[in-house]
Amino acid sequence: MYRCLGEDENGKPCGAEGPVCDDFETAQRWPFDHIESKQEHRSYVHAAVPQSGPTPSPEPLGAVRHGRTP
């Protein structure tokens, strides 16, 4: 994902973000599309978005931990 670091005429950050996608070429295209409408916005940062993995299931009630009951 790319994020725009440009500012408006009042100094307020733009903060617009491109899509989160698996295809890096698609993600790279977004700043060029954004600059077509905001020509003064010429600074961008690439932010890596981690893939979410499986969520561990909660421990059952009354589970034994380290040889003791809670």
N, C-alpha and C positions, 0 to 999 in steps of 0.2 A: 504494500500500500504506500502511496505517496501522499504527503501532506504539504499544502501550500504554506510558505512562510511569508508571503506578501502581506502588505497592510493597505487599508483603505486610506482615503485622503485625511482622515482624522487620526491615523496611527493605530487603528484597531486591527488586530491580526485577522487575516482571512480565515485560516484554519480549515479550508475546504480539503476534503480527503477523497482520494481515488478509491476504486473498488478493491476489496480484498479478494484476490483470486490466485489460483494455482499457476496460471500462465504468466510468467514474468514479462513477456513481450506485451501482453494486454495491459498489465500494470504500468509498464513504462510509457505507454501511449497516453495515459491520462494527463500528465503535466502539459503535453503539447495541445491536447484538447482544451484544457483549462486556460492556457495562455492566449488562446484565440479570442476568448471573451474578456479576459483580464490581462491585457498586454503589459501592464506595469508589474505584474506578479511574476518575477523571474527567479525566485528562490524556492527550492523544494527540498524535502528530506524524505528518504526512503525509510519507512518503519516496517521492520519485520514483524509479522503477526504469527505467534506460535500456533501450531496446530493443536487442537484440543484432543487429548487422549481419553481413554476410558476413565470414568469416575469410580474410585473404589467404593464398594458397598460399605455401609456402616456396620460396625461390630455389633453382633447380636447382644441383647440384654443378658446379663449374667455370664458373660464370657470370662474365661480365666485368663489373667494376664500375669506373666512371670511367676506362675505357680500359686497365685493367690486369687481369691475371688474379690470383686470390688466391694 
